[in-house]
């Protein structure tokens, strides 16, 4: 009985071997040829598109900062939730950092530095629900913004939106302990 190999390899003048292609790509990256290999990933030459992306990034950063403020206000109002909310708050802080620096808000003469801008329900369960709703709204807004975002920003928005959806789930199900 004759056995037939499950795979066949063709060597010779048919084309380059996979190892040679991979080695050539690695050599190009090491010698500065990354721009040639990744040309499609370069920034847009259209300044209008770049400014729209920058506005989107700034808005996403502000949304993260507002969410962070909501976490802080909830922790301040309900100290018993602090240990449960700290891991989620830390993630939101990393999200805000990932979107980069935001322009400083214009100072308002009527705003007091000590007055919280976020109203937190007196009931712990209602406070968690309000926080979950804020996470869900923010995640939904980021998902909607994906369509107009350049690839790199879209990946960040998608990742942060997914994390926000998980946070909303954990806050709503009572499983926020991580």
C-alpha positions as semicolon CSV with decimal commas, in nm:
position;residue;x (nm);y (nm);z (nm)
1;X;0,000;0,000;0,000
2;X;0,133;0,340;-0,094
3;X;0,115;0,635;0,150
4;X;0,043;0,985;0,029
5;X;0,181;1,277;0,225
6;X;-0,082;1,507;0,377
7;X;0,101;1,821;0,273
8;X;0,318;1,904;-0,018
9;X;0,573;2,175;-0,059
10;X;0,686;2,317;-0,383
11;X;1,037;2,449;-0,384
12;X;1,224;2,615;-0,659
13;X;1,144;2,883;-0,910
14;X;0,773;2,898;-0,822
15;X;0,816;3,188;-0,580
16;X;0,996;3,305;-0,268
17;X;0,985;3,089;0,039
18;X;0,790;3,212;0,337
19;X;1,105;3,241;0,551
20;X;1,274;3,459;0,290
21;X;0,972;3,689;0,271
22;X;0,956;3,717;0,650
23;X;1,331;3,772;0,676
24;X;1,314;4,039;0,408
25;X;1,030;4,217;0,590
26;X;1,221;4,203;0,918
27;X;1,535;4,337;0,750
28;X;1,337;4,621;0,593
29;X;1,196;4,716;0,933
30;X;1,537;4,705;1,096
31;X;1,697;4,916;0,825
32;X;1,435;5,187;0,833
33;X;1,214;5,057;0,555
34;X;0,911;5,054;0,780
35;X;0,763;5,352;0,601
36;X;0,771;5,164;0,271
37;X;0,614;4,854;0,424
38;X;0,358;5,044;0,627
39;X;0,282;5,323;0,386
40;X;-0,091;5,278;0,424
41;X;-0,063;5,338;0,796
42;X;0,092;5,682;0,764
43;X;-0,095;5,991;0,877
44;X;-0,339;6,156;0,644
45;X;-0,203;6,427;0,416
46;X;-0,541;6,601;0,450
47;X;-0,517;6,863;0,730
48;X;-0,896;6,882;0,755
49;X;-0,914;6,508;0,825
50;X;-0,633;6,539;1,081
51;X;-0,811;6,822;1,264
52;X;-1,136;6,621;1,270
53;X;-0,947;6,328;1,418
54;X;-0,788;6,558;1,674
55;X;-1,129;6,696;1,774
56;X;-1,256;6,339;1,809
57;X;-0,957;6,244;2,025
58;X;-1,005;6,552;2,245
59;X;-1,377;6,480;2,285
60;X;-1,300;6,117;2,381
61;X;-1,048;6,240;2,637
62;X;-1,302;6,482;2,784
63;X;-1,560;6,204;2,802
64;X;-1,311;5,990;2,994
65;X;-1,233;6,281;3,226
66;X;-1,606;6,333;3,291
67;X;-1,646;5,963;3,363
68;X;-1,348;5,976;3,597
69;X;-1,510;6,271;3,775
70;X;-1,829;6,066;3,813
71;X;-1,632;5,777;3,967
72;X;-1,462;6,017;4,210
73;X;-1,792;6,176;4,309
74;X;-1,951;5,834;4,362
75;X;-1,658;5,715;4,574
76;X;-1,674;6,039;4,777
77;X;-2,050;6,006;4,832
78;X;-2,039;5,632;4,908
79;X;-1,713;5,538;5,079
80;X;-1,842;5,180;5,117
81;X;-1,821;5,139;4,737
82;X;-1,461;5,262;4,714
83;X;-1,290;4,921;4,715
84;X;-1,536;4,791;4,459
85;X;-1,502;5,093;4,226
86;X;-1,126;5,155;4,250
87;X;-1,022;4,899;3,983
88;X;-1,278;5,035;3,734
89;X;-1,181;5,393;3,815
90;X;-0,815;5,308;3,753
91;X;-0,907;5,173;3,408
92;X;-1,101;5,490;3,326
93;X;-0,798;5,697;3,433
94;X;-0,580;5,495;3,193
95;X;-0,834;5,553;2,917
96;X;-0,819;5,929;2,977
97;X;-0,438;5,914;2,958
98;X;-0,451;5,707;2,637
99;X;-0,637;5,985;2,456
100;X;-0,355;6,223;2,540
101;X;-0,349;6,567;2,690
102;X;-0,668;6,768;2,676
103;X;-0,690;7,144;2,657
104;X;-0,749;7,295;2,998
105;X;-1,111;7,390;3,055
106;X;-1,176;7,761;3,062
107;X;-1,211;7,884;3,419
108;X;-1,560;7,979;3,521
109;X;-1,596;8,252;3,782
110;X;-1,916;8,097;3,919
111;X;-1,774;7,747;3,954
112;X;-1,638;7,657;4,292
113;X;-1,337;7,427;4,304
114;X;-1,485;7,237;4,597
115;X;-1,837;7,198;4,460
116;X;-1,887;6,866;4,279
117;X;-2,029;6,899;3,929
118;X;-2,172;6,548;3,939
119;X;-2,486;6,471;4,133
120;X;-2,469;6,126;4,293
121;X;-2,786;5,951;4,414
122;X;-2,803;5,901;4,791
123;X;-2,883;5,530;4,754
124;X;-2,580;5,309;4,677
125;X;-2,769;5,092;4,430
126;X;-2,900;5,399;4,246
127;X;-2,547;5,545;4,244
128;X;-2,413;5,226;4,083
129;X;-2,695;5,235;3,829
130;X;-2,617;5,599;3,745
131;X;-2,249;5,511;3,703
132;X;-2,336;5,211;3,482
133;X;-2,562;5,434;3,270
134;X;-2,279;5,687;3,227
135;X;-2,039;5,408;3,123
136;X;-2,296;5,275;2,874
137;X;-2,365;5,619;2,722
138;X;-1,994;5,686;2,686
139;X;-1,930;5,345;2,529
140;X;-2,218;5,398;2,286
141;X;-2,085;5,741;2,187
142;X;-1,741;5,594;2,122
143;X;-1,886;5,314;1,915
144;X;-2,077;5,567;1,705
145;X;-1,760;5,775;1,660
146;X;-1,572;5,480;1,508
147;X;-1,706;5,552;1,161
148;X;-1,528;5,886;1,134
149;X;-1,204;5,793;1,308
150;X;-0,872;5,715;1,143
151;X;-0,757;5,352;1,196
152;X;-0,533;5,400;1,498
153;X;-0,784;5,617;1,683
154;X;-1,066;5,380;1,582
155;X;-0,881;5,088;1,742
156;X;-0,838;5,287;2,064
157;X;-1,202;5,399;2,063
158;X;-1,321;5,042;2,003
159;X;-1,104;4,905;2,281
160;X;-1,213;5,170;2,530
161;X;-1,579;5,133;2,426
162;X;-1,557;4,759;2,487
163;X;-1,404;4,818;2,830
164;X;-1,679;5,068;2,909
165;X;-1,947;4,818;2,809
166;X;-1,789;4,564;3,044
167;X;-1,777;4,824;3,323
168;X;-2,147;4,900;3,267
169;X;-2,225;4,529;3,287
170;X;-2,021;4,482;3,605
171;X;-2,174;4,787;3,770
172;X;-2,525;4,681;3,673
173;X;-2,486;4,318;3,777
174;X;-2,322;4,395;4,108
175;X;-1,999;4,223;4,007
176;X;-1,768;4,524;3,999
177;X;-1,517;4,360;4,230
178;X;-1,220;4,264;4,016
